[in-house]
Amino acid sequence: MKLLASGLAAALLALASPAGAAEATFAVVDQSGGTLSLLPSSGGEATQIDVGGAPAGIALAPDGRTLYVTDPDHGRVTAIDAVTRRITARFPVKGQPFGAAATDEFVFLTDWTRGLVIKLDAMSGAEAGEIKVGKAPAAIVLDGSGSRAFVAAREDDAVSVVDLKEDGKAQAIKVGRAPFALALAPDGGRLYVANVQSGDLSVIDVASRTEVKRVPIGKAPYGVAVTPDGRRIAVTLQHDGALAILDGRSLEVTGKAKIGSYPEGVAITQDGKTAAVANWMDDTVSLVDLAAARVTRTVPAKGGPRNLVTLSE
């Protein structure tokens, strides 16, 4: 696994919208390009922001405009205003910050080497606490209230659940081998976990904090996203070069789209029709029609695209 690389960039790539459709924008972390590129879905030139470093993760704040990009190699987080297209802050962080999630007040980072979640003040960047979780924490997601965090503990084969406003202690839920990516259902009832080494998707019931199903899905599931209505789940299969699409109710695989080499992160438009997939090894982003399970467009990236988020529509 190529966890850290020598450079960072983010490319924001978009889908050409049909007449009358809302505009969509994807923010894509590109590890070797060293920029953050913003491209409107209606077309036009991309705006590139030089961020440097070697980041791996990206999170969007609840304000819909502030992006946090992690840089494990250099121990820092860069805050970027997607509207003004400027870097607003750089926060030094102990350890190797990898995954990120944000509330209005705080930024939560997974520390890959120390098995921690680091809590930063979103305004000052000052550390506001550390929470012990499982080994090699990768992705982190928050529930709708921002009071609970879910963390993929890759080397523990578990998801750590942390009540952020209570005692801060983590509870471990066993899943498949080497969990890496997480997605929470829109209603908050289920958590979907991509297990890289066991080739399956764990389904966790959030209320009972138990794994209720494990779905075989393909080789090296690395990224997962859910449509806003919860009807579809999209999972990247790194070693298959494909995007698997599941029915959100039956959890059956309804289609697989052949995409680029070593796909990792995936994000979905707010209308639930299109997924964007970062293809790490061939420097492209695939746009996939989820209903038809087919690629509609392939967009060049700056180099080594890894993670992405949907900014706006």
C-alpha positions, 0 to 999 in steps of 0.5 A: 500500500502506498500510504504516503507519497512525495507530493500533494495536490487537490484537483476539483473536477466536475460533470457537465450538467444538463440544461436546468441542472444544478452545478456540481463540484468535486474537490479531489486530493492529488498527492503529487500535483501540489495544487488545489484545482477548482473547476465549475461543472458548467465548464471553464478553466480550473483555478489552481491553488498551490498548497504543497506538501504531501497530503492524503485526506480532505474534509469539508466543514459544515459551512460548505466552503472550508476545506481541510487537507491533511499532510501526513509527511509534514505533520500539518493541516491546510485550511482552504476557503473554496469560495475565495480560493485562498489558503486561510491557515496552516496548522502544525500537528503532532504525528501523521494526520491522515483522515479528517472530519470537521464541525463548526468549532473543531477539526478531528484528525486521525493520527496514523502512527500513534493510534489517536484522534486529534482534536483541533480548534478550527479557528486557532489550530490549537490542540484541544485533546487527544483520544486513543482509538485503534491501530492505524486509524484511517477514515473518520466520519461524524454523526449528524450532531457532531457528537460521535465519531467513527474511525476505521482502525485498519490494523485492529480490523475494527471501527472505533466509536467515540462519544465526543461529548461524553467520556471520549473513550473508544468502543471497538466494533469488529469488522472485516480485515483492514477497514479503510473507508467509511460512509454513514447512511443519510438517516444515520442508522447504518455505517458502511465500512470498506474492508481492504484485505477481506474484500467485503463491506461491513454494515454496522447498525449504529444504534446497537453498535454491532456489525449486522452484515458483511457483503462480499464485494470484490478485490481491495474495497478502498472507498465508499459513498452513499447517495443522499437518499440512501438508495445506492452505495458506491464502493471502489475496488482498487485491485479490480479497477472498478466501482461496485454499486449496491442497492441500499436496501437489499445490499446486493451488488447491482452493477460494476463500472470499469474505471481507472487504475487503483481507484480510491476515493469516491464522492456522489453528487447531491442528486445521487446520479453521478459518482466521481472516482479518484484513480490513483495510479493513472492520474484520472478521475472517472465520472460514473452514471450510477443508474447505468453503472457506466463511465460518462467522462474521464478527466485528467488529474494532476498526479496521484488523485486519492480522495475527494468530496462534493463541494456544492450543487 
